[in-house]
Amino acid sequence: MTTEMAPHDQQLEYWDTVFAGSKYFYGSEPGPVARRAVRYHRPVCPSGGTAIDFGCGEGQDLAFLAAEGYDAVGIEFTAHGVAKTRQLLAGRALSAEVRQMDLRKLEVHTQYDLVLAVNSLQFLGPDADAALDRVIKKVAPRGVLGLSLFAREEDTPPVENDIYRATLSELQARLQSVLGSWQMLEAANLWQWNRAIDRPQAFVTLIAHRMR
Ligand SMILES: C[S@@+](CC[C@H](N)C(=O)[O-])C[C@H]1O[C@@H](n2cnc3c(N)ncnc32)[C@H](O)[C@@H]1O
């Protein structure tokens, strides 16, 4: 008899396998969303502040946040991702908290000055909608949000094959409805190489400043 895994367990198994090797799957240098979000946040808070990276993978963006002086936390549900993130931090003599946790269990108690969710929330499938609201609520007043996820064509459903997709206009409207008073710094539809499937993939990317 075969036992069918819940979709989120399939994601857990998939990403844990992807991160199992000794190489860093997405490299060990920070991506463009993390770099640009920090650049926008820097004038608001020159000393850094607090930061969180949702679905931090192997930790390249988290290590960057720590190196930039942020008191930073990474959330990741794979054991290999957590271990590789800690290894990357230790190798650079950096410190950041790394929590092994499912993003579905996220609560909204603490807010952060800089919040990243880069190419992670789509894998929550039908739970991504609620998780997205909680991620938005994590941004402190005057904080910056850097978000990237799979793009949805207007005439397709938000969840297909347990993967969530959003349009840029939906995301922008959602920001305003969840917390209000955002300044859009960057909002783009773009095709990027999806390393996991070795094909181009449509993404939406948004960097926004919570004005109060
Ligand atoms: C495409 S990778 C991106 C990783 C990293 N943000 C980056 O830019 O390199 C997707 C990440 O989301 C994580 N992830 C997916 N579903 C998750 C969940 N329910 N809870 C926590 N992390 C999750 C995966 O383990 C993986 O690290």
The ligand as an SDF file (V2000), in Angstrom:
LIG
                    3D

 27 29  0  0  0  0  0  0  0  0999 V2000
   13.1090   28.5050   -4.4550 C   0  0  0  0  0  0  0  0  0  0  0  0
   13.6820   28.2730   -2.8220 S   0  0  0  0  0  0  0  0  0  0  0  0
   14.1770   29.9320   -2.4170 C   0  0  0  0  0  0  0  0  0  0  0  0
   15.1260   29.9910   -1.2670 C   0  0  0  0  0  0  0  0  0  0  0  0
   15.6830   31.3790   -0.9730 C   0  0  0  0  0  0  0  0  0  0  0  0
   14.6580   32.3090   -0.5590 N   0  0  0  0  0  0  0  0  0  0  0  0
   16.4390   31.9020   -2.1540 C   0  0  0  0  0  0  0  0  0  0  0  0
   16.0510   32.9430   -2.7020 O   0  0  0  0  0  0  0  0  0  0  0  0
   17.4430   31.2650   -2.5310 O   0  0  0  0  0  0  0  0  0  0  0  0
   12.1520   28.0580   -1.9170 C   0  0  0  0  0  0  0  0  0  0  0  0
   12.3670   28.0070   -0.4130 C   0  0  0  0  0  0  0  0  0  0  0  0
   11.1170   28.0340    0.2800 O   0  0  0  0  0  0  0  0  0  0  0  0
   11.1990   27.0790    1.3310 C   0  0  0  0  0  0  0  0  0  0  0  0
    9.8360   26.6940    1.7070 N   0  0  0  0  0  0  0  0  0  0  0  0
    8.8730   26.2250    0.8800 C   0  0  0  0  0  0  0  0  0  0  0  0
    7.7610   25.9710    1.6040 N   0  0  0  0  0  0  0  0  0  0  0  0
    8.0390   26.2980    2.8870 C   0  0  0  0  0  0  0  0  0  0  0  0
    7.2950   26.2490    4.1030 C   0  0  0  0  0  0  0  0  0  0  0  0
    6.0300   25.7970    4.1320 N   0  0  0  0  0  0  0  0  0  0  0  0
    7.8910   26.6570    5.2470 N   0  0  0  0  0  0  0  0  0  0  0  0
    9.1700   27.0920    5.2300 C   0  0  0  0  0  0  0  0  0  0  0  0
    9.9350   27.1690    4.1230 N   0  0  0  0  0  0  0  0  0  0  0  0
    9.3690   26.7640    2.9610 C   0  0  0  0  0  0  0  0  0  0  0  0
   11.9940   25.9390    0.7010 C   0  0  0  0  0  0  0  0  0  0  0  0
   12.4840   25.0410    1.6420 O   0  0  0  0  0  0  0  0  0  0  0  0
   13.0780   26.7380    0.0170 C   0  0  0  0  0  0  0  0  0  0  0  0
   14.0950   27.0840    0.8960 O   0  0  0  0  0  0  0  0  0  0  0  0
  1  2  1  0
  2  3  1  0
  2 10  1  0
  3  4  1  0
  4  5  1  0
  5  6  1  0
  5  7  1  0
  7  8  2  0
  7  9  1  0
 10 11  1  0
 11 12  1  0
 11 26  1  0
 12 13  1  0
 13 14  1  0
 13 24  1  0
 14 15  1  0
 14 23  1  0
 15 16  2  0
 16 17  1  0
 17 18  1  0
 17 23  2  0
 18 19  1  0
 18 20  2  0
 20 21  1  0
 21 22  2  0
 22 23  1  0
 24 25  1  0
 24 26  1  0
 26 27  1  0
M  CHG  2   2   1   9  -1
M  END
$$$$
